[in-house]
């Protein structure tokens, strides 16, 4: 399945809409996705940065990451997600590695509308104004649609050489 990693879309949206949160995103990128989601959803036992920043201001990062993670999980299928959650901890302990990052597959028009609705809803619930929430939702949808997939080619396969005559774009 081709698509973009949730963490990449979050980074792009934050860089565009809330560059002051880039430090927080950089810190979160050192963690596996499951840990990030737990912390941002308030199930990690402490603030993502460790000093109460989420209580000071309405942040964009948690809204974007949590909504996109939910959409990636829904796209992967509820049954697969449940199996992954049950075995995820066991596999991490067994191999001492985090699970691979969540991937947001290409979304159709209805799914993009759902992403927009969820971002607006979550952003207003977290204290963003309606205008700011709509701006954020627009940026998330644009980043989901316009960006190149960040999936690496299979091992042993190199990317195709650029065609003669330059970039076709």
Order of alpha helices (4+ residues) and beta strands (2+ residues): beta-alpha-alpha-alpha-alpha-alpha-alpha-beta-alpha-alpha
